[in-house]
């Protein structure tokens, strides 16, 4: 699959025989943190979370991204220039969330933020912190922040039921999936 970013294209991924990529969102006012989700947040209380408007690329973030992508053996790692154009656009709603443990960058989530929505574009994280569930932690902090800001929806990108790297998104409930132009 080649996934155009929501920043650079209005196109959904289209595979001629598949059509399984479906946008998924969480209506945050209805979201309730489960016991295990609360434990993920509690374990990471000592981390520092920074929300950055118009985040700036640097080699520390790029190296974290490359290390993350290497875990997906079938994925070609893009160049520094393509990474910059994918995640550091000049659009006014470009934000990032960084999670730090002291001087160590644990995770970066690229976000698009408007008055009504937060859209998680992509998250990459430090494998040394896998016991803290950094991907899940990033989503939960994003949802928590959206709730506090009175934002209606937290978008998780594309859901693909039969893809292990994309199906986990359905675990965040309640959720809505876009089917034939209607959120269900």
N, C-alpha and C positions, 0 to 999 in steps of 0.2 A: 504494500500500500504506500502511496505517496500522499501525505496529508498536507494540503496547503494550510497555512496558518490563517486564523480568522482575521488577522490584521492585514494580510497581504492579498486576500482573495475572498470573494463572496461565494466561492465554490465549495460545495461539500465534496468529500472524497466520493468518487463514483467508480466503482468497478463494474464492468459490463455485466457480470453474472452474479453479483453479490448484493449490493444495496443494504448491507447490514450496519453501516455507520449511522448511528442515530444520536442527535444531540440529547443531552440529559441535563436536567437542572433540579435544584432543590428549592422548594418554597420555604425559605428559612423561618418564617414566622410559625410554621407548623413543625419544625425540627425539634426533637428532644434528644439530648445526648444519652446514649446508653451507658451502662455501667462500665463496659470495657473502653468506650470512647472517653469517658471521664478519667479513667486510669491512664490512658495515653497522655492526656493533657497534664495530669498530675505528675507523671514521671518526668515530664519535660519542663516543669516550672522553673528550673534554674537556667534555662536557655533564655537568651535575649532575642526578641522578635523585632525586626525593623521593617516598617513599610516605607518604601522609597518611591517618591514621584520621579518619573523620568530617570530610571536607573541607568547607570553608566556601565558599559562592558569593561571587564578587566580579565587578565589571565587567570586569576584565582577562580572566578566563576566559570570561565571557559574550560579550565582543567577539570573542575568538578562535573561539568556537563559531559565532557569527553569520557571521563571515568564512568559516569552513569550510563552513557550510551554503549560502552563496551560490554555491559552486561547483556545487551540484546545482540547476540552474535550475528543475526541476519541483517542488522542495520548498518549502513555505511555512515561513518562519522563525517559530518560536514566540516567545511573550512571555517576558520575564525570569521571571515568576512560574511559567509552565509549565516552563521550563528548570530552575528550582530544584526543583520538585516531581518532575521526571523524574530528576535526577541527584544530589540532595542529600537523600536520604531519611534518616529517623532510625533506620533499621534498623542493628543492631549490626555487620553485615558490610559496611557501606558504606565503601569506601576510594577513594583516587585515586592515580594515579601522575602526577607532573608531571616534565617534562623541561625543563631550563633551560640556556640558553647565557648565562652571566653574569646580567644582569637581564632577559633576553628569554625569555618563555615560549614554548617550542618546541612542546610537545604536552601534552595532558591526556588521560588514559585513566581513565574511571570503572570501578571494579571492585567486584565482590562477592567477598569472601574468606571461606572457612570453613576448617576443618582439613583437608578433603580436596580442595577445589577452589578455583580462581580463575576467575571468569567476567568476561570483558571486556565491559562493557555498551556503551560507546561511546568512541571516540577522535576527537579533533579536534586539528588541528595548524596551525601557522603556514606559510602557503604560501611564504614567503621561504626556508624550510628544505627545500624539496622535494628538493634534491640529497642530503639526508641520509636520504631515505626515512623520514620520521617515523612514518608508520603502521606500516610494517614494523618499524622500530626499537622502537616501543612493544610490539608483539607479541613480538619476540625478547627484550626485557628482561623482559617478563612471564613468558615461558616459562623463561628463565634463573633468575629469582627463584623460580618454582614448583619447579624442579628443586632449587635450593639449600635450599628449605624442606621438601622431602620431600612436596610436594603431588602427588596422583595425576593430576589433570586440569586442563588449561587450556582453558576454553570460549571459543570465538570468536563465539558468538551464532548467528545464522542463516546458513546457506549456501543460495544460490540459484544453481543451475548456469548459467542463462542471463542472469544479471544481473551486469554488469561490476563494480558496486560491492559485490557479495557473493560472486562466484565465486572471487576470489583466495584465499579462506580454504582452499580445497582444496590450495593449494600447500604448506601446512605439513603435513609428513608425518613419521611416520604420523599419520593422523587417523581419527576414527570419526564417522559420520553416523547420526543416529537415524532409522530407517526402520521404520514400523509398530510403534513401541514397543520396538525392539531396536537396540542400538548395533552398527553394522557397519563 
